[in-house]
């Protein structure tokens, strides 16, 4: 996929951190560091969206019944 140039303004401390990553050899340059950060953000959002979609399909009453069934086999709390 072709890449395009964009100008981005960021906090000075954040830029120093990006430069430390580059100096430490974690990324070859600032552009690669920013690209990697944006890709990770996109992946995290996609994962979170997927999780929320799965949670929306749960039936609360059914989940409660399963939890109560599981808890019935648990030992009782000890007396203190």
VOVEX-422510 format. One record per atom (N, C-alpha, C): y negated, z, x negated; residue in three letters; atom name. Coordinates in pm, whole numbers, plus 50000, padded with zeros to 5 digits. Layout:
N
NODE     Y     Z     X  aa at
NODE     Y     Z     X ALA CA
...
//
This chain:
80
NODE     Y     Z     X  aa at
NODE 50116 50000 49915 UNK  N
NODE 50000 50000 50000 UNK CA
NODE 49876 50000 49909 UNK  C
NODE 49776 49919 49942 UNK  N
NODE 49655 49915 49858 UNK CA
NODE 49577 50045 49871 UNK  C
NODE 49508 50081 49765 UNK  N
NODE 49426 50202 49769 UNK CA
NODE 49280 50163 49780 UNK  C
NODE 49203 50250 49842 UNK  N
NODE 49060 50230 49858 UNK CA
NODE 48985 50346 49797 UNK  C
NODE 48866 50321 49751 UNK  N
NODE 48784 50427 49694 UNK CA
NODE 48701 50494 49802 UNK  C
NODE 48690 50626 49793 UNK  N
NODE 48602 50703 49881 UNK CA
NODE 48528 50805 49797 UNK  C
NODE 48411 50842 49840 UNK  N
NODE 48335 50948 49774 UNK CA
NODE 48353 51075 49857 UNK  C
NODE 48386 51184 49790 UNK  N
NODE 48410 51310 49859 UNK CA
NODE 48331 51419 49789 UNK  C
NODE 48263 51501 49866 UNK  N
NODE 48192 51617 49811 UNK CA
NODE 48280 51739 49832 UNK  C
NODE 48303 51815 49723 UNK  N
NODE 48384 51937 49734 UNK CA
NODE 48314 52051 49661 UNK  C
NODE 48355 52169 49693 UNK  N
NODE 48303 52291 49633 UNK CA
NODE 48325 52289 49481 UNK  C
NODE 48230 52340 49405 UNK  N
NODE 48239 52339 49260 UNK CA
NODE 48362 52414 49210 UNK  C
NODE 48394 52526 49270 UNK  N
NODE 48512 52603 49226 UNK CA
NODE 48641 52525 49251 UNK  C
NODE 48648 52457 49364 UNK  N
NODE 48766 52376 49393 UNK CA
NODE 48779 52262 49292 UNK  C
NODE 48667 52201 49256 UNK  N
NODE 48672 52094 49157 UNK CA
NODE 48719 52148 49022 UNK  C
NODE 48673 52268 48986 UNK  N
NODE 48720 52329 48859 UNK CA
NODE 48871 52351 48864 UNK  C
NODE 48922 52392 48980 UNK  N
NODE 49066 52411 48993 UNK CA
NODE 49141 52279 48980 UNK  C
NODE 49091 52175 49043 UNK  N
NODE 49152 52042 49029 UNK CA
NODE 49151 52001 48883 UNK  C
NODE 49039 52023 48815 UNK  N
NODE 49031 51988 48673 UNK CA
NODE 49130 52069 48588 UNK  C
NODE 49153 52194 48627 UNK  N
NODE 49254 52274 48554 UNK CA
NODE 49393 52214 48573 UNK  C
NODE 49423 52167 48693 UNK  N
NODE 49552 52103 48718 UNK CA
NODE 49569 51981 48630 UNK  C
NODE 49462 51903 48620 UNK  N
NODE 49466 51782 48537 UNK CA
NODE 49481 51820 48390 UNK  C
NODE 49404 51920 48345 UNK  N
NODE 49413 51965 48205 UNK CA
NODE 49551 52019 48172 UNK  C
NODE 49615 52084 48269 UNK  N
NODE 49748 52141 48247 UNK CA
NODE 49857 52034 48255 UNK  C
NODE 49820 51912 48290 UNK  N
NODE 49918 51804 48296 UNK CA
NODE 49993 51797 48428 UNK  C
NODE 49948 51873 48528 UNK  N
NODE 50015 51868 48658 UNK CA
NODE 49989 51735 48729 UNK  C
NODE 49873 51676 48700 UNK  N
NODE 49836 51546 48756 UNK CA
NODE 49767 51466 48646 UNK  C
NODE 49781 51334 48649 UNK  N
NODE 49717 51254 48544 UNK CA
NODE 49565 51246 48558 UNK  C
NODE 49513 51263 48680 UNK  N
NODE 49369 51255 48701 UNK CA
NODE 49332 51319 48835 UNK  C
NODE 49203 51330 48861 UNK  N
NODE 49156 51392 48985 UNK CA
NODE 49206 51317 49108 UNK  C
NODE 49202 51185 49102 UNK  N
NODE 49244 51106 49218 UNK CA
NODE 49387 51137 49259 UNK  C
NODE 49475 51145 49160 UNK  N
NODE 49616 51175 49189 UNK CA
NODE 49630 51315 49249 UNK  C
NODE 49551 51410 49200 UNK  N
NODE 49557 51547 49252 UNK CA
NODE 49512 51551 49398 UNK  C
NODE 49403 51483 49429 UNK  N
NODE 49352 51482 49566 UNK CA
NODE 49450 51408 49657 UNK  C
NODE 49505 51296 49610 UNK  N
NODE 49603 51222 49690 UNK CA
NODE 49724 51308 49721 UNK  C
NODE 49773 51382 49621 UNK  N
NODE 49889 51469 49641 UNK CA
NODE 49857 51580 49742 UNK  C
NODE 49738 51636 49732 UNK  N
NODE 49699 51743 49825 UNK CA
NODE 49691 51690 49968 UNK  C
NODE 49634 51572 49986 UNK  N
NODE 49625 51514 50120 UNK CA
NODE 49763 51478 50175 UNK  C
NODE 49850 51428 50090 UNK  N
NODE 49986 51395 50134 UNK CA
NODE 50059 51521 50179 UNK  C
NODE 50040 51629 50103 UNK  N
NODE 50106 51755 50141 UNK CA
NODE 50051 51809 50273 UNK  C
NODE 49921 51798 50292 UNK  N
NODE 49860 51842 50418 UNK CA
NODE 49917 51761 50534 UNK  C
NODE 49930 51631 50516 UNK  N
NODE 49985 51546 50621 UNK CA
NODE 50129 51586 50653 UNK  C
NODE 50210 51614 50550 UNK  N
NODE 50348 51656 50572 UNK CA
NODE 50356 51788 50645 UNK  C
NODE 50271 51884 50607 UNK  N
NODE 50270 52016 50672 UNK CA
NODE 50231 52004 50819 UNK  C
NODE 50132 51922 50847 UNK  N
NODE 50091 51903 50987 UNK CA
NODE 50202 51837 51068 UNK  C
NODE 50269 51741 51010 UNK  N
NODE 50379 51675 51080 UNK CA
NODE 50492 51774 51106 UNK  C
NODE 50523 51859 51008 UNK  N
NODE 50628 51960 51024 UNK CA
NODE 50590 52060 51133 UNK  C
NODE 50465 52104 51131 UNK  N
NODE 50418 52201 51231 UNK CA
NODE 50422 52139 51371 UNK  C
NODE 50380 52013 51382 UNK  N
NODE 50382 51945 51511 UNK CA
NODE 50526 51933 51562 UNK  C
NODE 50618 51902 51472 UNK  N
NODE 50759 51891 51510 UNK CA
NODE 50813 52026 51559 UNK  C
NODE 50778 52133 51488 UNK  N
NODE 50822 52266 51528 UNK CA
NODE 50766 52304 51664 UNK  C
NODE 50637 52277 51685 UNK  N
NODE 50576 52309 51815 UNK CA
NODE 50641 52230 51927 UNK  C
NODE 50677 52105 51901 UNK  N
NODE 50746 52024 52001 UNK CA
NODE 50881 52085 52037 UNK  C
NODE 50953 52131 51936 UNK  N
NODE 51084 52195 51961 UNK CA
NODE 51066 52324 52039 UNK  C
NODE 50968 52404 52003 UNK  N
NODE 50944 52531 52073 UNK CA
NODE 50906 52507 52219 UNK  C
NODE 50833 52401 52246 UNK  N
NODE 50792 52372 52384 UNK CA
NODE 50911 52341 52473 UNK  C
NODE 51022 52299 52414 UNK  N
NODE 51140 52265 52494 UNK CA
NODE 51225 52387 52529 UNK  C
NODE 51198 52501 52468 UNK  N
NODE 51278 52621 52494 UNK CA
NODE 51251 52675 52633 UNK  C
NODE 51354 52729 52693 UNK  N
NODE 51343 52795 52822 UNK CA
NODE 51340 52946 52797 UNK  C
NODE 51227 53013 52822 UNK  N
NODE 51215 53155 52792 UNK CA
NODE 51326 53242 52852 UNK  C
NODE 51363 53219 52977 UNK  N
NODE 51466 53301 53040 UNK CA
NODE 51600 53282 52971 UNK  C
NODE 51631 53159 52935 UNK  N
NODE 51757 53130 52868 UNK CA
NODE 51760 53195 52728 UNK  C
NODE 51648 53187 52656 UNK  N
NODE 51640 53248 52524 UNK CA
NODE 51653 53400 52533 UNK  C
NODE 51590 53460 52634 UNK  N
NODE 51598 53605 52653 UNK CA
NODE 51742 53646 52682 UNK  C
NODE 51811 53570 52765 UNK  N
NODE 51951 53601 52799 UNK CA
NODE 52038 53593 52673 UNK  C
NODE 52016 53494 52591 UNK  N
NODE 52093 53482 52467 UNK CA
NODE 52066 53600 52374 UNK  C
NODE 51939 53639 52365 UNK  N
NODE 51903 53752 52278 UNK CA
NODE 51966 53881 52329 UNK  C
NODE 51961 53903 52459 UNK  N
NODE 52019 54025 52516 UNK CA
NODE 52170 54026 52498 UNK  C
NODE 52233 53913 52512 UNK  N
NODE 52378 53903 52490 UNK CA
NODE 52412 53939 52345 UNK  C
NODE 52333 53891 52253 UNK  N
NODE 52356 53920 52112 UNK CA
NODE 52335 54068 52083 UNK  C
NODE 52229 54126 52143 UNK  N
NODE 52197 54266 52118 UNK CA
NODE 52301 54362 52176 UNK  C
NODE 52375 54321 52276 UNK  N
NODE 52476 54410 52336 UNK CA
NODE 52584 54445 52236 UNK  C
NODE 52609 54360 52140 UNK  N
NODE 52711 54387 52040 UNK CA
NODE 52661 54472 51925 UNK  C
NODE 52532 54505 51922 UNK  N
NODE 52474 54584 51815 UNK CA
NODE 52509 54731 51830 UNK  C
NODE 52516 54800 51719 UNK  N
NODE 52539 54945 51722 UNK CA
NODE 52410 55014 51770 UNK  C
NODE 52423 55128 51829 UNK  N
NODE 52305 55199 51877 UNK CA
NODE 52230 55262 51758 UNK  C
NODE 52104 55293 51781 UNK  N
NODE 52023 55356 51677 UNK CA
NODE 52075 55498 51653 UNK  C
NODE 52078 55541 51529 UNK  N
NODE 52123 55678 51500 UNK CA
NODE 52020 55780 51548 UNK  C
NODE 52070 55897 51585 UNK  N
NODE 51982 56006 51627 UNK CA
NODE 51926 56073 51502 UNK  C
NODE 51800 56112 51509 UNK  N
NODE 51737 56182 51396 UNK CA
NODE 51705 56322 51433 UNK  C
//
